Amino acid sequence: MDRSLSLITPTGHLTLGNLLGALRGMVAAQDAGDCFFGISDLHAMTTGHEPASLRAAVAEVSTLFLAAGLDPARATLFRQSQVPAHRELTYLLECTAYTGELNRMIQFKEKGRGVASTRASLYTYPVLMAADILLYRPSSVPVGDDQRQHVELTRDLAIRFNSTYGPVFTVPEVTLPRAGARVMDLQSPGSKMSKSAVADAGVIRLLDPPDVVRRKVARAVTDSDTGPDAVRAAGDKPGVTNLLDILTACGGSADGLTTYGALKSAVTEAVVAVLEPLQKAYTELAADPAYVASVFAAGSARCRDVTAPVLAAADAAVGL
């Protein structure tokens, strides 16, 4: 049975983009193979963080995983930090990686731009990501353009390790992810809607109440076109295109809409309809945090069993 792996980092409140672009695909994949869906809390430590805020974010994301429809009977749900092999294999792979490779990582350069200092963990983050992948021996890794470079590094490290120490790791193929909606920021439609965005006005959070959703959509960027064909997707209308994409992804239709006011009203109603059952399930689950914690504890225990022989093989291969 093919294995698949997806991780979400708890660096902010999850957004509509996370739901439409990632969580929906994870829910749909639950019956397609042996699925491992994790919360990458170690990744959240590559930049400054408050311990209490990290714990709260992990609890919220854990609850949202279940509220969105991920089923512990059909997929393994886990916390990265509760599986020590992730940290242990990272060091072995750091002993396999070269600084020249890490110097070329684009995300490190982008996140460090304009910052007085950056954490060493941000520099080595791609190696931790490689450990995340190689521990589960997936045959393929679906990845978007923003992470393709990291998965290519994963392949390079696996090939180098295998050729130097012996065959331990499956070298994964890079594949295109399942089609999912690409949701852009309502205020800056040239940028993806981000859970770690500093400005919140253009970001719809999964737990935003209906009045907040309505206010954010009402203030979404469009353009000055007021003609009969104003509501249309086009390269010169990124804000309008984004609203139309959100409407379609949420099950709505733009048929008959001729004004931006009507479009925004339709988008609001469609988004609220999608978020309402998720928020209801979240409220019920949040009332029983012990249950949520037990789901992830059981999943993490299974991950420890699955990753232990891979780590043991890597340890033995390097002479430990």
Secondary structure, 3 states (H helix, E strand, C coil): CCEEEEEECCCCCCEHHHHHHHHHHHHHHCCCCEEEEEECCCHHHCCCCCHHHHHHHHHHHHHHHHHCCCCCCCCEEEEHHHCCHHHHHHHHHHCCCCHHHHHCCHHHHHHHCCCCCCCHHHHHHHHHHHHHHHCCCCCEEECCHHHHHHHHHHHHHHHHHHHHHCCCCCCCEEECCCCCCCCECCCCCCCECCCCCCCCCCCCECCCCHHHHHHHHHCCCCCCCCCCCCCCCCCCCHHHHHHHHHHHHCCCCCCCCCCHHHHHHHHHHHHHHHHHHHHHHHHHHHCCHHHHHHHHHHHHHHHHHHHHHHHHHHHHHHCC
